Structure formats: C-alpha cells, structure tokens
Amino acid sequence: MRKTDKKIDNHIRKALSDACETALNDFFGFVWLTHLVDYSAFPKSLRVVCVFDTNDNLKDFTEQNGRKKFDALIQKNLIAVGVAMDSGRIYYDTEESCNKANNGRWTERLAK
C-alpha cells in the first residue's frame, strides 16, 4: 500500500468508526461494519459491509427504512473526509448468515 493509500484508508477508517458508533446506538441488532477497497481502482472499488446479529433484526431494520438512514450516515461521514460513495456499494449482512453459510469465517465470506 502506498503512503497516500494509507492516508486515505486512515480517513476512511475514522469516518466509518464514527458511523459505527452512531449506528450501535441507533439501529437495534447492528454489531459492526467493515470496508473493502482495492486502491488501484479507488474510489469505485470501495465497499462497506454493515453486519447485524440476526436475519430477523436485519429484516426489521430494512422494513423500518433503516437502510436509507444508515446509508446516508455512512455517505455523510465519508464525504466529510473527501470520499464520495453511492449507496449501491453499501451492503448488509448478518452474523447468523455467515455462521450458517461460512461457519463464521468472515474473511471467506467477504472475499466473495
């Protein structure tokens, strides 16, 4: 990773950490988030994955228009550090699904 990539990644991590802290208080069942990026194709390669504990909690969150609010929170925080991202690259998943399909191996699941 180049020095400039590292700086960008630090800004992204800070922005997403702030969004995560807010989401932990605002969205029932939300547990963590992560980002994936290939800096040779940045910013189009940036993806954010938001993880909930159960499929039922993710379903409730979606039915209550939580995605729109969470997407806006993530985008606002990223824009504050100079990174524009459309909501089509924000994904939602659950620990329950990962446990069933990948035996809890997130590295394997996120690689797909």
C-alpha positions in Angstrom: 0.0 0.0 0.0 1.4 3.4 -1.0 1.7 6.2 1.5 -1.2 8.1 0.0 -3.3 5.0 0.1 -2.6 4.5 3.8 -3.6 8.1 4.5 -6.9 7.7 2.6 -7.5 4.4 4.4 -7.0 6.1 7.8 -9.5 8.7 6.9 -12.0 6.1 5.7 -11.5 4.1 8.9 -12.0 7.2 11.1 -15.2 8.1 9.2 -16.6 4.6 9.4 -15.7 4.2 13.0 -17.7 7.3 13.8 -20.6 6.0 11.7 -20.3 2.7 13.5 -20.5 4.3 17.0 -23.7 6.2 16.0 -25.2 3.1 14.4 -24.6 1.0 17.5 -26.9 3.4 19.4 -29.4 4.0 16.7 -30.0 0.6 15.0 -31.1 -2.4 17.0 -29.2 -5.5 16.2 -26.3 -3.8 14.4 -23.0 -5.1 15.6 -20.1 -4.0 13.4 -19.0 -2.8 9.9 -16.0 -3.1 7.7 -14.8 -1.8 4.4 -13.0 -3.4 1.4 -11.1 -1.5 -1.2 -8.6 -2.0 -4.0 -6.7 1.2 -4.1 -5.7 0.6 -7.7 -9.4 1.2 -8.6 -10.2 3.6 -5.8 -12.8 5.1 -5.2 -15.0 2.8 -7.4 -13.8 -0.3 -5.6 -14.7 0.9 -2.1 -17.4 -1.3 -0.5 -18.8 -1.1 3.0 -20.4 -4.1 4.7 -22.7 -3.5 7.7 -23.3 -6.5 9.9 -26.3 -7.3 12.1 -26.6 -10.1 14.6 -29.6 -11.9 13.2 -31.6 -12.1 9.9 -34.8 -11.1 11.8 -33.1 -7.9 13.1 -31.8 -7.0 9.6 -35.3 -7.6 8.2 -36.9 -5.3 10.8 -34.2 -2.7 10.2 -34.9 -2.8 6.4 -38.7 -2.7 6.9 -38.3 0.4 9.0 -36.4 2.2 6.3 -33.2 1.9 8.3 -31.1 1.3 5.2 -31.8 4.8 3.9 -30.8 6.3 7.2 -27.7 4.2 7.6 -26.6 4.7 4.0 -27.0 8.5 4.5 -24.9 8.4 7.7 -22.1 6.5 6.0 -22.1 8.7 3.0 -22.1 11.9 5.1 -19.2 10.7 7.2 -17.2 9.7 4.1 -17.9 12.9 2.3 -16.6 14.7 5.4 -13.2 13.1 4.7 -13.3 13.7 0.9 -14.6 10.3 -0.2 -17.8 10.2 -2.3 -19.6 6.9 -2.4 -23.0 5.9 -3.7 -25.3 3.7 -1.6 -25.1 0.9 -4.2 -21.8 -0.1 -2.7 -23.1 -0.4 0.9 -24.0 -4.0 1.7 -25.8 -5.5 4.6 -25.2 -9.0 6.1 -25.7 -10.9 9.3 -23.6 -12.9 11.7 -26.3 -15.5 11.5 -25.9 -15.9 7.8 -22.2 -16.1 8.0 -22.3 -18.7 10.7 -24.7 -20.9 8.6 -23.0 -20.5 5.2 -19.3 -20.0 6.1 -19.0 -21.4 9.7 -18.4 -17.8 10.9 -15.4 -17.2 8.6 -15.9 -13.6 7.6 -12.7 -13.5 5.6 -14.0 -16.2 3.3 -17.5 -14.6 3.1 -16.2 -11.1 2.4 -13.9 -12.4 -0.4 -16.9 -13.3 -2.5 
